[in-house]
Structure formats: structure tokens, C-alpha cells
Amino acid sequence: MARTCLEGQVAVVTGAARGVGEQLARKLSARGARVALVGLEAEELRRVAAACHEDAAHWYADVTDQAAMHQVAREVKARFGKVDIVVANAGVAGGGSFADSDAEQWRRVIEVNLVGSAVTGRAFLPVLTESRGYLLQIASLAALTPAPLMSAYCASKSGVEAYAHCLRAEVGHKGVRVGVAYLSWTDTDMVRGADEDEVMREMRARLPWPMNRTYPLGPTTDRLVAGIERRSAHVYGQGWLRGMQAARSWVPALLAAGARREMRRIEPRLAGRPSGLVGAGGAADEKARADRAAGR
């Protein structure tokens, strides 16, 4: 598919304070796009906006808050005049066995990753329809190969994949294109935060190659930018993930067979592990919720 020039395009990126979102915003800006950054870390968003090459602005908002996201969509339209691209990137993660997981933490992962993506799509779909634009939904290897100790994250990413495919079928006749991006373990605060947990780090290291590697952020986001330029239906942050589409019917069964042995080995170490969302982004989400609960 021919590439769309990003010069003068308006791109919205959620979860833009760090990691994949930050790098995408910077690289889209470097290609001439004007960017609207959305997230929960106002100071970090301000820093990223200041570092962008083109016109950039930022909005503090929780992607699960429907009223707030609709307000953001109105303000972005008023600020830039249009929206051509939306990247639904905001996400959080937690780890641990389902039986021992904190129910509120488990629910929050689903709310941010799946419900927050749908709220984002609902808020920006009218302006994307006006521009015949493109929505890129960030999914994960976790949508293709569910794994133990990651039930909420895998469920949320499988959900956003299905949601995005449904949305593509519904809005294609209006000229709106929808893509799904698949990423393996990428060098972000979220992955580094997960690796701080000894059990999670060990389980990941024992995955088969190439699923056990951590991939550099720069080349990964370069692939995402290329997918955005092509308005691609499927975008792969690492090239080998394309092959996982064909293998997805049997890989979960293979992983489950191996996991029986691994879970017997590590189960005694799971009791009493600290719960909580991982990484700096997870900490920001927990702080924002605590502040709202306290009326701050």
C-alpha cells in the first residue's frame, strides 16, 4: 500500500508520556505531523510536547473516562481543526496467578486496555469520519499467545484485537481505516517494571526464542510509523510476529503443555507476592485514581 505523507496531518496518541507512546509522538512529529498527546502524567506530557518537532499540545485525561475523552476530542478538533490519526496506545499491566490476583487490579487492566481503547475510539470516531482517517489500536503478542501469570493483560489485548477488527468492518465504507499493531516484549518502563518481579522475569526468560527477547524501542516504533503511513490493517513491531498469525491456533496449547511443568515448579513462590500495576505508567494510574478518590 502506498504511504500517506504525514506532513500537516494531526495525530492523537494516548499513553504518550513515555515508552511506545512517547516515541511514536516524537517520530510522527519528525515526519511533519502535528500531535496531540493524551495521558495521566502532565509533566511528562509537557516534556514530550516540548521535544516534538512540529506543533504539539497535551491533555491530561484518563482514557476510561468517557466524558473526559469526548471533551478531549472536542478540544483537539478546536485546537488543530481536524484529526487524521488516532493511536490507542494507553495501557497498563499486572502479573501473577489469576487465583491469587487482586480483583480490583485485574479489573483495572481490563478497564484501561480494553474499555479505555473503546472509549478512545468512540470519542474520536466522528472526527476520523470527517477526515476519512486512521485508527491504530495497539495490541500485543499477548493477543496471539496467551501466557500464564498474565490473564488480565492477555484478555485485554485479545479483546482490543477483536474490537478493532469489528470496528474496521463497521466503518470501512465511511473511508475510515483501522489497524491492529502487535508488539512483543519491547524495552519500555512497563516491561522493565515487570522484570523487577523475579518470578515474572524468570518465566519470561524460559519462553521459547524469539518470544523471550526484549526488543529495542526505536526499531519497533519505526515499524509502527511505517504502518501508520500505509494505513495498514496489521502492523508488526517485530517482523517475526507476522508468522505468529498462522501459528496462533496451536501455540496456546503448546504453551499450556509446557506451563504445567513450570507452574508446579514456581507455584510455591507465588504466595505473598506484592500486587500492583507494573512500571512507572502503572504507578501513575494508581496515583491518579487515588487522587480522584481523595477529591484532589
Secondary structure as GFF3:
##gff-version 3
##sequence-region A 1 296
A	DSSP	beta_strand	10	14	.	.	.	ID=ss1
A	DSSP	alpha_helix	19	30	.	.	.	ID=ss2
A	DSSP	beta_strand	34	39	.	.	.	ID=ss3
A	DSSP	alpha_helix	42	51	.	.	.	ID=ss4
A	DSSP	beta_strand	56	60	.	.	.	ID=ss5
A	DSSP	alpha_helix	66	80	.	.	.	ID=ss6
A	DSSP	beta_strand	85	88	.	.	.	ID=ss7
A	DSSP	alpha_helix	103	110	.	.	.	ID=ss8
A	DSSP	pi_helix	111	115	.	.	.	ID=ss9
A	DSSP	alpha_helix	116	131	.	.	.	ID=ss10
A	DSSP	beta_strand	134	138	.	.	.	ID=ss11
A	DSSP	three_ten_helix	141	143	.	.	.	ID=ss12
A	DSSP	alpha_helix	151	171	.	.	.	ID=ss13
A	DSSP	three_ten_helix	172	174	.	.	.	ID=ss14
A	DSSP	beta_strand	177	182	.	.	.	ID=ss15
A	DSSP	alpha_helix	189	195	.	.	.	ID=ss16
A	DSSP	alpha_helix	198	205	.	.	.	ID=ss17
A	DSSP	alpha_helix	217	230	.	.	.	ID=ss18
A	DSSP	beta_strand	234	236	.	.	.	ID=ss19
A	DSSP	alpha_helix	241	247	.	.	.	ID=ss20
A	DSSP	alpha_helix	251	270	.	.	.	ID=ss21
A	DSSP	alpha_helix	279	293	.	.	.	ID=ss22
###
